[in-house]
Amino acid sequence: MIYRPYSLFSLFLLILFLQVDIVHAKKEVVVPLVPVNEISGSVNCNTVHVIDTRKNKANISHNGAGRKKLVTKDSLSVELRQFAQTMIQNADSFGEYELLILLHDLELTSLIPAVSMVNSVHIQMSSYVGKDGRYQPVLALDSLYEMPAQKLNALIDTALLFISDFIEEAATTDIAKSENTLTLSQILSIEEEAKQYILPYTQPPKKGVYYTFEQFKNNTPADTAVYFSRRSHDGRYYYKFFLNSLKGKDRKDLADTTVFAVSDGKIWCKRAYTTDFEEMKLMDGDFYYNEVLYGLSLQDHSAVAYSVGANFGAIGGAIGGAVAQGLNNREVNKPRKYDAAIFRMKLDPVTGNGKKQKRLL
């Protein structure tokens, strides 16, 4: 046997590689997607198709589970299709349609900086039914749910409850045939088409005050005599905006005025705090900003649903309320209490409303 001086070193590298691989594995938690309930009775579909439209498909966690990534065994679209098929497989009767589910976001947060006792689930899904390549909308859900800190399994079970209830509602909704149907490509481009008519997605800002979403949408400020001061704190910039002048009796503090956005001519800002504005960030084709709103208090034992909405009717609000109530029934009943909290908001290009994405503080 020929002695090679580098063989021990190679063995050391191999052992080190295996250790790193094992540590890396421990940083991931495989989430089993098992339905909370099955559907009995009639369903409007006989097949299920799921499309994952998320930009980041790597995991379904944010700073959560002791900084472990939450992942699924297979791709999330495959897992959710099996999830839905399992729910409907024992139905008494099946409809003629395919159930199309679009997953826009699913994020479980089990550790929030400085507020580690509050967990959350953000879920955005929409559903359609159709055949021969034409679909009509059924149900949409876009909500951030907050709850007291729980063990990871409880947080996952909560998310599965939301998804199960959503699929059950979508699959059991009575469908009236409609001539106003959409192709899959039209469905996937609804928001992108809306952005084509909102100039801030494609044009630089004009200096001034945008009192309404329509003014922002058309990049037409109502007042242009805008002055501002800026300060920095913890690496972030905060602005104060005034009309007429920076100082003097004639100035008007825009913190005392209801405005949609303000621009210094370079960036758009929205009011984040009582008197301060922060920049609206355009990232990956969407506007994000911070806002102080009411969130779950640390002593609460109920689920709170935010930004529940349906693009297609009131049923989306109903499912969100039902899910929250369902969780309340599983938790200790206590009066709901709310604390001021900082949330990351995403601008809805269709309505101009902000939707909560994450609790930051």
LUMKE-21551 format. One record per residue (C-alpha): x negated, y negated, z negated; residue number from 0. Coordinates in steps of 0.5 Angstrom, whole numbers. Last residue first. Layout:
+-------+-------+-------+-----+
|     x |     y |     z | num |
+-------+-------+-------+-----+
|     X |     Y |     Z | NUM |
...
+-------+-------+-------+-----+
//
This chain:
+-------+-------+-------+-----+
|     x |     y |     z | num |
+-------+-------+-------+-----+
|    85 |   -90 |   -32 | 360 |
|    84 |   -87 |   -25 | 359 |
|    91 |   -84 |   -24 | 358 |
|    91 |   -81 |   -17 | 357 |
|    95 |   -82 |   -10 | 356 |
|   101 |   -86 |   -12 | 355 |
|   105 |   -89 |    -6 | 354 |
|   105 |   -96 |    -4 | 353 |
|   110 |   -99 |     0 | 352 |
|   110 |  -102 |     7 | 351 |
|   115 |   -97 |    10 | 350 |
|   112 |   -94 |    16 | 349 |
|   105 |   -95 |    14 | 348 |
|   105 |   -92 |     7 | 347 |
|   100 |   -95 |     4 | 346 |
|    96 |   -91 |    -1 | 345 |
|    95 |   -93 |    -8 | 344 |
|    90 |   -91 |   -13 | 343 |
|    93 |   -92 |   -20 | 342 |
|    91 |   -96 |   -26 | 341 |
|    95 |   -94 |   -32 | 340 |
|   100 |   -98 |   -37 | 339 |
|   103 |   -93 |   -42 | 338 |
|   109 |   -90 |   -42 | 337 |
|   114 |   -86 |   -47 | 336 |
|   119 |   -80 |   -45 | 335 |
|   123 |   -78 |   -51 | 334 |
|   121 |   -71 |   -53 | 333 |
|   123 |   -64 |   -50 | 332 |
|   118 |   -59 |   -51 | 331 |
|   117 |   -56 |   -44 | 330 |
|   120 |   -51 |   -40 | 329 |
|   126 |   -55 |   -39 | 328 |
|   122 |   -61 |   -37 | 327 |
|   119 |   -57 |   -32 | 326 |
|   125 |   -56 |   -29 | 325 |
|   127 |   -63 |   -29 | 324 |
|   121 |   -66 |   -26 | 323 |
|   122 |   -61 |   -20 | 322 |
|   130 |   -63 |   -20 | 321 |
|   128 |   -70 |   -19 | 320 |
|   123 |   -69 |   -14 | 319 |
|   128 |   -64 |   -10 | 318 |
|   133 |   -70 |   -11 | 317 |
|   129 |   -75 |    -8 | 316 |
|   127 |   -71 |    -2 | 315 |
|   135 |   -70 |    -1 | 314 |
|   136 |   -77 |     0 | 313 |
|   134 |   -78 |     7 | 312 |
|   129 |   -76 |    12 | 311 |
|   123 |   -80 |    10 | 310 |
|   124 |   -77 |     3 | 309 |
|   121 |   -80 |    -3 | 308 |
|   119 |   -79 |   -10 | 307 |
|   113 |   -84 |   -11 | 306 |
|   112 |   -82 |   -18 | 305 |
|   115 |   -76 |   -22 | 304 |
|   114 |   -75 |   -29 | 303 |
|   113 |   -69 |   -33 | 302 |
|   115 |   -68 |   -40 | 301 |
|   111 |   -67 |   -46 | 300 |
|   109 |   -74 |   -48 | 299 |
|   104 |   -76 |   -53 | 298 |
|    98 |   -78 |   -48 | 297 |
|   103 |   -83 |   -45 | 296 |
|   105 |   -82 |   -38 | 295 |
|   104 |   -88 |   -33 | 294 |
|   106 |   -95 |   -32 | 293 |
|   103 |   -99 |   -26 | 292 |
|    97 |  -102 |   -25 | 291 |
|    95 |  -102 |   -18 | 290 |
|    89 |  -100 |   -14 | 289 |
|    88 |  -100 |    -6 | 288 |
|    88 |   -95 |    -1 | 287 |
|    89 |   -97 |     7 | 286 |
|    89 |   -91 |    12 | 285 |
|    85 |   -89 |    18 | 284 |
|    80 |   -85 |    14 | 283 |
|    78 |   -91 |    10 | 282 |
|    81 |   -98 |    10 | 281 |
|    80 |  -101 |     3 | 280 |
|    84 |  -106 |     0 | 279 |
|    80 |  -111 |    -4 | 278 |
|    82 |  -113 |   -11 | 277 |
|    86 |  -118 |   -14 | 276 |
|    86 |  -121 |   -21 | 275 |
|    91 |  -125 |   -25 | 274 |
|    95 |  -119 |   -28 | 273 |
|    92 |  -113 |   -25 | 272 |
|    91 |  -110 |   -18 | 271 |
|    94 |  -116 |   -14 | 270 |
|    92 |  -114 |    -7 | 269 |
|    86 |  -116 |    -2 | 268 |
|    85 |  -116 |     5 | 267 |
|    78 |  -117 |     7 | 266 |
|    74 |  -122 |    12 | 265 |
|    78 |  -128 |    12 | 264 |
|    79 |  -129 |     5 | 263 |
|    86 |  -125 |     5 | 262 |
|    92 |  -124 |     1 | 261 |
|    97 |  -119 |     1 | 260 |
|   104 |  -117 |    -1 | 259 |
|   105 |  -124 |    -5 | 258 |
|   110 |  -125 |   -11 | 257 |
|   107 |  -131 |   -14 | 256 |
|   104 |  -133 |   -21 | 255 |
|    97 |  -129 |   -19 | 254 |
|    97 |  -134 |   -13 | 253 |
|    95 |  -139 |   -18 | 252 |
|    97 |  -146 |   -15 | 251 |
|    93 |  -152 |   -14 | 250 |
|    95 |  -159 |   -15 | 249 |
|    93 |  -160 |   -21 | 248 |
|    85 |  -159 |   -20 | 247 |
|    81 |  -153 |   -18 | 246 |
|    80 |  -148 |   -12 | 245 |
|    85 |  -152 |    -8 | 244 |
|    91 |  -152 |    -4 | 243 |
|    93 |  -145 |    -6 | 242 |
|    89 |  -141 |   -10 | 241 |
|    86 |  -134 |   -10 | 240 |
|    83 |  -130 |   -16 | 239 |
|    78 |  -124 |   -14 | 238 |
|    75 |  -118 |   -17 | 237 |
|    69 |  -115 |   -14 | 236 |
|    67 |  -108 |   -17 | 235 |
|    60 |  -105 |   -19 | 234 |
|    61 |  -105 |   -26 | 233 |
|    64 |  -112 |   -26 | 232 |
|    63 |  -117 |   -21 | 231 |
|    67 |  -124 |   -20 | 230 |
|    70 |  -128 |   -14 | 229 |
|    73 |  -135 |   -14 | 228 |
|    78 |  -136 |    -8 | 227 |
|    81 |  -142 |    -4 | 226 |
|    87 |  -141 |     1 | 225 |
|    90 |  -146 |     5 | 224 |
|    92 |  -141 |    10 | 223 |
|   100 |  -140 |     8 | 222 |
|   105 |  -136 |    12 | 221 |
|    99 |  -131 |    14 | 220 |
|   101 |  -127 |    21 | 219 |
|    97 |  -121 |    22 | 218 |
|   104 |  -118 |    25 | 217 |
|   104 |  -112 |    19 | 216 |
|   102 |  -117 |    14 | 215 |
|   107 |  -122 |    16 | 214 |
|   112 |  -116 |    16 | 213 |
|   110 |  -113 |     9 | 212 |
|   111 |  -120 |     6 | 211 |
|   108 |  -126 |     3 | 210 |
|   102 |  -125 |     7 | 209 |
|    97 |  -131 |     4 | 208 |
|    91 |  -134 |     8 | 207 |
|    85 |  -132 |    12 | 206 |
|    86 |  -128 |    18 | 205 |
|    84 |  -121 |    18 | 204 |
|    80 |  -117 |    23 | 203 |
|    85 |  -113 |    28 | 202 |
|    86 |  -105 |    29 | 201 |
|    89 |  -102 |    23 | 200 |
|    91 |  -110 |    21 | 199 |
|    95 |  -110 |    27 | 198 |
|   101 |  -105 |    25 | 197 |
|   104 |  -103 |    31 | 196 |
|    99 |   -98 |    33 | 195 |
|   100 |   -95 |    26 | 194 |
|   107 |   -93 |    27 | 193 |
|   104 |   -88 |    32 | 192 |
|    99 |   -85 |    28 | 191 |
|   104 |   -84 |    22 | 190 |
|   109 |   -80 |    27 | 189 |
|   103 |   -77 |    31 | 188 |
|   104 |   -70 |    28 | 187 |
|   111 |   -69 |    29 | 186 |
|   111 |   -72 |    36 | 185 |
|   106 |   -66 |    38 | 184 |
|   110 |   -61 |    35 | 183 |
|   116 |   -63 |    39 | 182 |
|   122 |   -67 |    36 | 181 |
|   129 |   -66 |    36 | 180 |
|   135 |   -71 |    37 | 179 |
|   140 |   -67 |    40 | 178 |
|   142 |   -64 |    33 | 177 |
|   145 |   -57 |    31 | 176 |
|   147 |   -58 |    24 | 175 |
|   142 |   -54 |    19 | 174 |
|   145 |   -52 |    12 | 173 |
|   139 |   -53 |     7 | 172 |
|   136 |   -46 |     4 | 171 |
|   129 |   -46 |     7 | 170 |
|   128 |   -53 |     5 | 169 |
|   130 |   -52 |    -2 | 168 |
|   127 |   -46 |    -3 | 167 |
|   120 |   -48 |     0 | 166 |
|   120 |   -55 |    -4 | 165 |
|   122 |   -51 |   -11 | 164 |
|   117 |   -46 |    -9 | 163 |
|   112 |   -51 |    -8 | 162 |
|   113 |   -55 |   -15 | 161 |
|   113 |   -49 |   -19 | 160 |
|   106 |   -47 |   -16 | 159 |
|   104 |   -54 |   -18 | 158 |
|   106 |   -52 |   -25 | 157 |
|   103 |   -45 |   -25 | 156 |
|    96 |   -48 |   -23 | 155 |
|    97 |   -53 |   -29 | 154 |
|    98 |   -48 |   -34 | 153 |
|    93 |   -43 |   -31 | 152 |
|    88 |   -49 |   -32 | 151 |
|    90 |   -50 |   -39 | 150 |
|    94 |   -56 |   -41 | 149 |
|    93 |   -64 |   -41 | 148 |
|   100 |   -67 |   -42 | 147 |
|   104 |   -68 |   -35 | 146 |
|   103 |   -73 |   -29 | 145 |
|   107 |   -71 |   -23 | 144 |
|   105 |   -75 |   -16 | 143 |
|   110 |   -75 |   -11 | 142 |
|   111 |   -74 |    -3 | 141 |
|   116 |   -70 |    -1 | 140 |
|   120 |   -69 |     5 | 139 |
|   126 |   -65 |     7 | 138 |
|   129 |   -62 |    14 | 137 |
|   127 |   -66 |    20 | 136 |
|   129 |   -63 |    27 | 135 |
|   124 |   -59 |    31 | 134 |
|   123 |   -57 |    39 | 133 |
|   118 |   -52 |    41 | 132 |
|   123 |   -47 |    43 | 131 |
|   126 |   -46 |    36 | 130 |
|   127 |   -51 |    30 | 129 |
|   126 |   -53 |    23 | 128 |
|   122 |   -58 |    20 | 127 |
|   119 |   -59 |    13 | 126 |
|   114 |   -64 |    10 | 125 |
|   109 |   -64 |     4 | 124 |
|   106 |   -69 |     0 | 123 |
|   103 |   -66 |    -7 | 122 |
|    99 |   -70 |   -13 | 121 |
|    99 |   -66 |   -19 | 120 |
|    97 |   -69 |   -25 | 119 |
|    93 |   -68 |   -32 | 118 |
|    93 |   -73 |   -38 | 117 |
|    89 |   -71 |   -44 | 116 |
|    82 |   -73 |   -41 | 115 |
|    84 |   -80 |   -40 | 114 |
|    77 |   -83 |   -40 | 113 |
|    75 |   -80 |   -33 | 112 |
|    81 |   -75 |   -31 | 111 |
|    80 |   -68 |   -32 | 110 |
|    85 |   -63 |   -30 | 109 |
|    87 |   -66 |   -23 | 108 |
|    91 |   -62 |   -18 | 107 |
|    91 |   -64 |   -11 | 106 |
|    95 |   -62 |    -5 | 105 |
|    96 |   -67 |     1 | 104 |
|    99 |   -67 |     8 | 103 |
|   102 |   -60 |     8 | 102 |
|   106 |   -59 |    14 | 101 |
|   112 |   -54 |    14 | 100 |
|   115 |   -51 |    20 |  99 |
|   121 |   -46 |    19 |  98 |
|   123 |   -43 |    25 |  97 |
|   130 |   -42 |    27 |  96 |
|   135 |   -37 |    28 |  95 |
|   138 |   -36 |    21 |  94 |
|   137 |   -30 |    16 |  93 |
|   141 |   -26 |    12 |  92 |
|   141 |   -23 |     5 |  91 |
|   134 |   -26 |     3 |  90 |
|   129 |   -21 |     1 |  89 |
|   123 |   -24 |     6 |  88 |
|   125 |   -31 |     4 |  87 |
|   120 |   -32 |    -2 |  86 |
|   114 |   -27 |     1 |  85 |
|   114 |   -31 |     8 |  84 |
|   113 |   -38 |     4 |  83 |
|   107 |   -35 |     0 |  82 |
|   104 |   -32 |     6 |  81 |
|   105 |   -38 |    10 |  80 |
|   102 |   -42 |     4 |  79 |
|    96 |   -37 |     4 |  78 |
|    95 |   -38 |    12 |  77 |
|    95 |   -46 |    11 |  76 |
|    91 |   -46 |     5 |  75 |
|    85 |   -42 |     8 |  74 |
|    84 |   -35 |     5 |  73 |
|    82 |   -34 |    -2 |  72 |
|    84 |   -41 |    -4 |  71 |
|    80 |   -46 |    -8 |  70 |
|    80 |   -50 |   -14 |  69 |
|    73 |   -53 |   -15 |  68 |
|    70 |   -53 |   -22 |  67 |
|    69 |   -60 |   -25 |  66 |
|    71 |   -57 |   -32 |  65 |
|    77 |   -56 |   -28 |  64 |
|    78 |   -62 |   -25 |  63 |
|    74 |   -68 |   -22 |  62 |
|    79 |   -67 |   -16 |  61 |
|    82 |   -61 |   -14 |  60 |
|    85 |   -57 |    -8 |  59 |
|    79 |   -55 |    -4 |  58 |
|    75 |   -56 |     2 |  57 |
|    81 |   -58 |     7 |  56 |
|    79 |   -65 |     7 |  55 |
|    83 |   -69 |    12 |  54 |
|    89 |   -65 |    10 |  53 |
|    94 |   -64 |    16 |  52 |
|    95 |   -56 |    14 |  51 |
|   100 |   -53 |    19 |  50 |
|   105 |   -48 |    16 |  49 |
|   109 |   -44 |    21 |  48 |
|   115 |   -39 |    18 |  47 |
|   119 |   -34 |    21 |  46 |
|   127 |   -32 |    20 |  45 |
|   130 |   -39 |    18 |  44 |
|   136 |   -42 |    16 |  43 |
|   136 |   -38 |     9 |  42 |
|   142 |   -34 |     6 |  41 |
|   143 |   -31 |    -1 |  40 |
|   137 |   -29 |    -5 |  39 |
|   130 |   -33 |    -5 |  38 |
|   124 |   -31 |    -9 |  37 |
|   121 |   -35 |   -15 |  36 |
|   115 |   -37 |   -18 |  35 |
|   111 |   -36 |   -11 |  34 |
|   104 |   -33 |   -12 |  33 |
|    98 |   -37 |    -9 |  32 |
|    92 |   -34 |   -13 |  31 |
|    87 |   -40 |   -14 |  30 |
|    80 |   -38 |   -14 |  29 |
|    76 |   -42 |   -18 |  28 |
|    69 |   -45 |   -16 |  27 |
|    63 |   -47 |   -20 |  26 |
|    62 |   -40 |   -22 |  25 |
|    60 |   -38 |   -15 |  24 |
|    55 |   -44 |   -15 |  23 |
|    52 |   -41 |   -21 |  22 |
|    52 |   -34 |   -18 |  21 |
|    49 |   -37 |   -12 |  20 |
|    43 |   -41 |   -16 |  19 |
|    42 |   -35 |   -19 |  18 |
|    41 |   -31 |   -13 |  17 |
|    37 |   -36 |   -10 |  16 |
|    32 |   -36 |   -16 |  15 |
|    31 |   -28 |   -16 |  14 |
|    30 |   -29 |    -9 |  13 |
|    25 |   -34 |   -10 |  12 |
|    21 |   -30 |   -15 |  11 |
|    21 |   -24 |   -11 |  10 |
|    18 |   -29 |    -5 |   9 |
|    13 |   -31 |   -11 |   8 |
|    11 |   -24 |   -13 |   7 |
|    10 |   -22 |    -5 |   6 |
|     6 |   -28 |    -4 |   5 |
|    -1 |   -25 |    -5 |   4 |
|     0 |   -19 |    -1 |   3 |
|    -3 |   -12 |    -3 |   2 |
|    -3 |    -7 |     2 |   1 |
|     0 |     0 |     0 |   0 |
+-------+-------+-------+-----+
//
